[in-house]
Amino acid sequence: MSSSASSKANPEWFLTTHWSVVQNARAADSKRANAALETLCRTYWYPLYAFVRRLGHSPHDAEDLIQGFFAQCIEKNYLHAADQWKGRFRSFLLIALKRFLANEWDRARTRKRGGDRQIISLDAEQRYASEPATALSPDKLFERRWALTLLENVLAKLKSEQAAAGRLAIFTELQSVLASRGTPYSEFAKRLGITESAVKVAVHRLRHRYRELLEQEIADTVSCPSEIPEERRYLLRSLSA
């Protein structure tokens, strides 16, 4: 996940990233900010669900709690406090969730939370149940799942781009080299029916685009370009925990 020289973020770009839109909104009825916040919540709901489940809540209660929490984030004017938790969206979400659990659980457990707004996927518990056994604390599990979710989003975007460009078969074969180089390029060349030089070019382009998408994904969760390197290091630490 090293940064390329060409991926240095333009500060103007950050004016339109999701989290910057949320942070810069001060009006309670800011439709654009609410839409940006909802997009981020829909993208990063699972790390919070895993956090609540690790605290000991049942699958049903965990789903209701996260639905209700997001409903409050999006509908109950949480935006005005968004800049109190430094620049990272993950910090805002986790601290806000902890406050929600402390303040809302006892009185909210007897009523349906979240109304008709559905953020949690129906496969939430199936996904959680398939997690490898781990002794990580709720906070550490949240950090690890956040990092994995971000990387999964990046890979999904890259796959979508490659499919749209008619290169899905090549991407499917070569995606493993984004993390490490295990299979020789000559083997990929045989499978794909292309030259080894063509494989090298394809790998170089995939890795370059992957780094660009990674920078963009991180940018959507921090508030300024200077935070990208530290957030990248945080992802690596979380994955190696």
Wavefront OBJ file of the C-alpha trace (Angstrom):
o trace
v 0.000 0.000 0.000
v 2.815 2.366 -0.758
v 2.005 5.749 -2.231
v 3.041 6.672 -5.754
v 4.513 10.043 -6.611
v 1.596 10.809 -8.897
v -0.984 10.183 -6.172
v -0.298 13.316 -4.149
v -3.722 14.706 -3.386
v -4.815 18.068 -4.663
v -6.243 20.056 -1.712
v -9.098 21.209 -3.948
v -10.084 17.588 -4.448
v -10.740 17.315 -0.718
v -13.485 19.895 -0.909
v -15.649 17.281 -2.587
v -14.723 14.115 -0.681
v -17.596 12.659 1.338
v -16.191 13.382 4.801
v -15.115 16.914 3.924
v -18.611 17.629 2.640
v -20.013 16.396 5.941
v -17.547 18.353 8.050
v -18.017 21.571 6.138
v -21.787 21.463 6.459
v -23.196 23.548 9.278
v -26.831 23.713 8.250
v -28.976 21.030 9.840
v -30.917 20.614 6.584
v -27.901 20.243 4.340
v -29.120 17.635 1.858
v -25.710 17.213 0.269
v -24.019 16.585 3.606
v -26.711 14.138 4.674
v -26.335 12.283 1.383
v -22.552 12.140 1.833
v -22.920 10.911 5.400
v -25.398 8.238 4.369
v -23.036 7.037 1.645
v -20.223 6.679 4.171
v -22.480 4.946 6.681
v -23.716 2.455 4.089
v -20.122 1.739 3.116
v -18.690 1.323 6.612
v -21.534 -0.137 8.653
v -19.998 -3.584 9.085
v -17.035 -2.649 11.337
v -19.537 -1.078 13.743
v -21.795 -4.121 13.618
v -18.801 -6.333 14.447
v -17.943 -3.981 17.324
v -21.441 -4.221 18.822
v -21.563 -7.992 18.429
v -18.168 -8.326 20.133
v -19.569 -6.320 23.055
v -21.986 -9.198 23.579
v -25.210 -7.968 22.009
v -27.365 -10.500 20.192
v -27.593 -10.426 16.376
v -31.106 -8.927 16.525
v -30.156 -6.258 19.056
v -26.919 -5.453 17.205
v -28.788 -4.908 13.953
v -31.425 -2.742 15.629
v -28.803 -0.702 17.447
v -26.767 0.019 14.317
v -29.892 0.845 12.326
v -30.972 3.241 15.058
v -27.537 4.770 15.396
v -27.310 5.530 11.682
v -30.830 6.913 11.677
v -29.761 9.382 14.364
v -26.514 10.227 12.579
v -28.328 10.984 9.364
v -31.570 12.468 10.664
v -30.866 13.942 14.105
v -28.317 16.671 13.358
v -25.129 14.842 14.302
v -23.361 16.937 11.658
v -22.788 19.924 13.918
v -20.429 17.879 16.096
v -18.566 16.161 13.281
v -15.429 18.298 13.640
v -14.971 17.520 17.338
v -13.324 14.146 16.672
v -10.360 15.316 14.664
v -10.348 14.531 10.981
v -11.091 10.844 10.666
v -14.515 9.499 9.885
v -13.787 6.232 11.704
v -13.058 8.168 14.926
v -16.284 10.114 14.584
v -18.308 6.947 14.009
v -16.858 4.877 16.835
v -17.006 7.610 19.473
v -20.511 8.601 18.393
v -21.612 4.964 18.524
v -20.215 4.509 22.031
v -22.143 7.574 23.187
v -25.256 6.292 21.480
v -24.933 2.928 23.225
v -24.427 4.583 26.602
v -27.317 7.019 26.227
v -29.835 5.132 24.150
v -29.612 1.423 24.916
v -31.728 1.219 28.043
v -34.577 3.361 26.755
v -34.363 2.253 23.147
v -34.326 -1.504 23.634
v -38.120 -1.642 24.014
v -38.841 0.069 20.674
v -37.871 -0.577 17.089
v -34.881 1.571 16.165
v -34.096 3.017 12.785
v -37.625 3.162 11.407
v -37.772 2.289 7.721
v -34.185 3.300 7.011
v -32.161 0.198 6.259
v -28.397 0.513 6.465
v -27.499 -2.966 7.688
v -27.308 -5.693 5.071
v -29.477 -8.745 5.627
v -26.367 -10.939 5.633
v -24.837 -9.075 8.578
v -24.851 -11.999 11.013
v -23.870 -14.520 8.367
v -20.867 -12.365 7.611
v -19.994 -11.989 11.283
v -20.372 -15.726 11.916
v -17.906 -16.469 9.124
v -15.191 -14.338 10.752
v -12.089 -16.254 11.878
v -11.937 -16.853 15.610
v -10.040 -14.072 17.331
v -9.354 -12.718 20.796
v -9.328 -9.101 19.604
v -11.121 -6.571 21.790
v -14.212 -4.813 20.357
v -12.112 -1.728 19.558
v -9.329 -3.709 17.878
v -11.847 -5.780 15.941
v -13.472 -2.560 14.737
v -10.093 -1.236 13.566
v -9.241 -4.435 11.713
v -12.657 -4.687 10.069
v -12.462 -1.015 9.088
v -9.145 -1.586 7.332
v -10.390 -4.723 5.581
v -13.622 -3.044 4.520
v -11.724 -0.135 3.020
v -9.464 -2.454 1.039
v -12.452 -4.529 -0.083
v -14.103 -1.347 -1.379
v -10.966 -0.410 -3.297
v -10.712 -3.853 -4.878
v -14.416 -3.819 -5.803
v -14.030 -0.437 -7.525
v -10.974 -1.629 -9.422
v -12.816 -4.780 -10.512
v -15.779 -2.725 -11.694
v -13.508 -0.454 -13.723
v -11.708 -3.372 -15.315
v -14.982 -5.100 -16.167
v -16.317 -1.932 -17.807
v -13.129 -1.742 -19.885
v -13.468 -5.362 -21.011
v -10.507 -6.554 -18.956
v -12.290 -8.635 -16.320
v -10.581 -11.896 -17.290
v -7.139 -10.315 -16.964
v -8.079 -8.695 -13.646
v -9.405 -11.987 -12.258
v -6.121 -13.703 -13.049
v -3.840 -10.911 -11.857
v -5.605 -9.517 -8.786
v -3.563 -11.715 -6.469
v -0.382 -9.804 -7.389
v -1.817 -6.604 -5.902
v -0.906 -7.911 -2.457
v 2.165 -9.962 -3.291
v 3.951 -11.724 -6.106
v 3.616 -15.471 -5.774
v 2.840 -16.872 -9.217
v 5.521 -16.281 -11.898
v 4.523 -13.892 -14.674
v 5.261 -16.638 -17.193
v 2.488 -18.736 -15.666
v 0.002 -15.860 -15.968
v 1.084 -15.410 -19.592
v 0.291 -19.052 -20.374
v -3.122 -18.865 -18.720
v -4.079 -15.636 -20.466
v -2.540 -16.421 -23.823
v -0.447 -13.259 -23.887
v 3.238 -12.465 -23.641
v 5.084 -12.129 -20.349
v 5.849 -8.517 -21.242
v 2.136 -7.865 -21.632
v 1.550 -9.382 -18.177
v 4.173 -7.075 -16.673
v 2.505 -4.035 -18.251
v -0.934 -5.155 -17.047
v 0.345 -5.726 -13.503
v 2.039 -2.337 -13.454
v -1.171 -0.619 -14.552
v -3.318 -2.520 -12.068
v -1.009 -1.697 -9.181
v -0.858 1.956 -10.190
v -4.634 2.244 -10.438
v -5.069 0.329 -7.174
v -2.852 2.855 -5.382
v -4.837 5.734 -6.887
v -8.143 4.227 -5.772
v -6.698 3.540 -2.334
v -5.696 7.185 -1.977
v -9.171 8.256 -3.044
v -10.876 5.874 -0.621
v -8.725 7.064 2.274
v -9.347 10.672 1.251
v -13.082 10.090 1.613
v -12.562 9.258 5.299
v -10.103 11.993 6.341
v -10.394 15.767 6.198
v -7.119 16.913 4.658
v -4.334 15.535 2.418
v -1.775 15.541 5.229
v -3.730 12.826 7.051
v -3.505 10.280 4.228
v -0.008 8.896 5.058
v -0.847 8.341 8.735
v -4.178 6.756 7.849
v -2.388 4.425 5.452
v 0.011 3.437 8.211
v -2.959 2.896 10.532
v -4.466 0.472 8.006
v -1.250 -1.530 7.894
v -1.007 -1.649 11.688
v -4.614 -2.768 11.974
v -4.147 -5.536 9.437
v -1.004 -6.831 11.138
v -2.575 -6.854 14.631
l 1 2 3 4 5 6 7 8 9 10 11 12 13 14 15 16 17 18 19 20 21 22 23 24 25 26 27 28 29 30 31 32 33 34 35 36 37 38 39 40 41 42 43 44 45 46 47 48 49 50 51 52 53 54 55 56 57 58 59 60 61 62 63 64 65 66 67 68 69 70 71 72 73 74 75 76 77 78 79 80 81 82 83 84 85 86 87 88 89 90 91 92 93 94 95 96 97 98 99 100 101 102 103 104 105 106 107 108 109 110 111 112 113 114 115 116 117 118 119 120 121 122 123 124 125 126 127 128 129 130 131 132 133 134 135 136 137 138 139 140 141 142 143 144 145 146 147 148 149 150 151 152 153 154 155 156 157 158 159 160 161 162 163 164 165 166 167 168 169 170 171 172 173 174 175 176 177 178 179 180 181 182 183 184 185 186 187 188 189 190 191 192 193 194 195 196 197 198 199 200 201 202 203 204 205 206 207 208 209 210 211 212 213 214 215 216 217 218 219 220 221 222 223 224 225 226 227 228 229 230 231 232 233 234 235 236 237 238 239 240 241
